[in-house]
Amino acid sequence: MSRRIVLLAVNARYSHTAHGIRSLAANMGELRDITRLLEFDLHAAPEQIVARILDEPPDILGCSVYIWNVTLMEEVVRRLRRAGFAGHILCGGPEAGYLPASHALIEQVDYRVCGEGEVLFPELCRRILSGDPPEGKHHAAEPPDVTHITLPYAEYADADLAHRMLYVEASRGCPFQCDYCLSSLDAGVRFFPLDRLLPAFEALLERGARRFKFLDRCFNIRDEEALAILQFFLERKPEGMILHLEVIPDRISPAFLEMVRAFPPGALHIEAGIQTYAPDVAERIRRRCAVDVADTNLRHLIQAGAVVHADLIVGLPGETFEGFAAGFDRLARIGAQEVQVGILKKLHGVPMGRHTEAWGMRYAPAPPYDVLQTSTLTPSDIRRLKQFADFWELLHNRRQFPQTMALITARGDSLFTLFMELSDALSARFQRTHGIPMLDLIRGVLEHLTASGWSAPEAARALLSDFLHDGRRSKPPRYLVELAEEHRLNACRVGR
C-alpha cells in the first residue's frame, strides 16, 4: 500500500491561500510526491473536512493551526479519532505552537511542531514512515536558513492565481518587541535572497498572477531590498496588478515614497500600524513609533496614490475611552482609505500577560481571546468599541457607503463621536452587528441621521447614491427614491 501525507489548512476566506502548507510541501524533498494539500475555508463543516480526509486516509495528517481555525481544527481531530483514524496527526502553526499542553487539540495529536517547520516537519515524517517515530510530543524547530529553503510559489495552482490572493514573503521576523504581537518573539529579520525571489515572482507573473500580499511584518525595514522588489514589479507593469505591503510608517524613506509615486493609483495597498497615539501606552507595550513622522508619511503615501490601511488597537493597558477617541479622530483626519479598529487579543506566547495584574486586564478564554475589560475601560466601554469597530468596517472600510460617510464626516465635529452615536443607535435597533439585511440597515442609518439633525432628503440622497453605486440588482426602496427626489427638487429651487 502506498504511503500518503496530507497537509490540511482552513483559511479565513476562500479568497485567501494557505502559504504555510505550501511552504512545507515545497520542502518535503523525496516525500513531495506522496504529499497532498487539502484546503478549506471557515464555511466548511467539520464533518465535511473529516469525510474528505477519510476518503483516502493518510499515514500522516499535518494540521496548520491559527487563531481563527483552532476551534474547528480541534473538532476535526476529535471526530477523526472517534472515527478510528489510525494515522499520525501532527499540528503546527502560530496558534498550535504556543497552546498549553493541556489544550484539547494538543492532547489529541501525536506531535506538535513549534516554530517554522520547513526543516523539522519533513524530518518527523521521515522518521514516522521509516518505523522510527520520535519520542515526545512537543518538538521545537530552529528558525530555518531562508537562503536555502525551497520557495513555495510553484505550489500555487492556476486556479489560485486566477481567483485568489497570493501570499508571498521577502523576509521573516521583526526587529520590534511589541507586547501584543507574536513577532515580538522573533530574533531579528531574515531576508530571502533576491536572486532567487525575483525569478520566482517572474514565473508567477508569467502564469497570470496579479494580486500579491507580502507577509513581511516590516517590508521597508531595509530600503535596498524593498526598492529592488518594487522596481521589479514597476518595470513589468502588468494590468490589474495589486501589491499589499505592511510598512513601518515612521521609517518611510524619500526614495521609497518616490517609488510609490511611480505606480498607478491604487496599485499599492499599504498597511501601517499606528496602534496607539498615547505615548505612555506605547512605551508600556514597547511599541516604538514616532507618530508625528508616521502621520506625515501616511499623508504623503495617500497623496502618492497608495491605498492606505492604518491600524489602531482597542484595549491596550492604560488606554482610556477618551484617549482612544482622540487617537481615532487624529488618524481619521489623515484621510486613510481604511482605518482598522482592532480589538486587543492575548495570544498564547506573547508578553501581554505581564500587564494583567497592574492594569486589570481580562480576556475571553476562547479564541480569539479578545480583551473584555481593563482598569481604564469597563466591559461596557469595550462592548461599545467592538460594536463601533464592526459598524465602521461595514459602513466605511468596505466602501459600500462612501456618500453617506462623506455626509457624516462633513459635519466637522469629532468623527468618533458622530459615528459612535450611529453605532450605538444601530446596536440598540438590531441587537447585533452582523447579518443585518441591507435594506434594514439603510433604514436604520436614515432614521438615525434624520433624528440627529441631518436633512431627511439629503441623507436619503446619499444612501440612494450608495445603494445604486454598489451595483445591486434589487430596486431601492420607494421611500428612499421619493426622499432623494425631494432633495433634488430642493436643490433645483435653490439654484434658480
Number of C-alpha atoms within 10 A of each C-alpha: 3 6 13 19 23 22 22 22 24 26 21 16 12 16 12 18 23 22 19 19 27 21 20 26 27 19 20 20 12 10 16 15 12 14 20 17 16 17 16 19 17 14 11 13 13 18 13 11 21 19 15 11 18 13 8 10 18 23 18 21 23 26 26 23 25 21 16 15 19 21 16 18 22 21 17 22 23 18 17 22 15 9 12 9 18 12 16 18 21 23 25 24 20 19 21 24 24 18 18 13 14 9 11 15 23 21 14 16 20 15 22 27 23 22 19 20 24 25 17 19 24 19 14 19 22 15 12 15 15 9 8 11 13 13 8 9 14 16 19 13 16 13 17 15 12 16 14 10 15 17 21 18 19 14 15 18 10 14 8 16 19 14 14 19 21 23 19 18 18 21 20 20 19 21 15 19 19 21 24 22 18 20 18 19 17 15 14 12 16 17 16 19 14 14 8 13 17 17 12 16 18 15 13 19 17 11 13 14 24 20 20 21 17 18 17 21 23 25 23 20 18 12 15 11 18 18 18 13 17 17 16 14 18 17 9 11 13 14 9 11 19 19 18 21 23 21 19 17 25 20 18 19 13 11 12 17 16 14 16 24 18 13 19 17 15 17 20 23 20 21 24 23 19 23 24 23 21 17 13 13 17 21 12 15 19 15 18 14 20 14 17 10 13 19 18 13 20 26 16 19 24 20 14 20 18 24 21 24 20 24 18 22 19 24 28 29 24 22 22 20 17 10 13 22 17 18 18 23 15 16 20 18 13 16 15 20 18 19 23 23 20 17 20 22 22 24 22 20 19 19 18 20 14 12 17 14 11 11 17 14 23 18 17 13 11 10 17 19 17 21 22 21 22 25 18 16 25 15 14 11 18 20 15 16 24 19 20 23 21 20 22 21 17 15 16 20 19 12 15 17 22 18 20 24 19 12 17 18 17 10 11 9 11 17 21 19 13 16 17 20 16 21 24 17 17 21 17 10 11 14 11 13 16 11 8 12 8 10 12 11 16 20 16 17 21 23 17 20 23 15 11 12 8 17 15 19 22 23 25 29 23 20 27 21 17 20 23 13 13 11 8 10 8 8 9 14 13 9 11 22 18 14 19 22 16 17 19 15 13 13 12 10 9 8 7 5
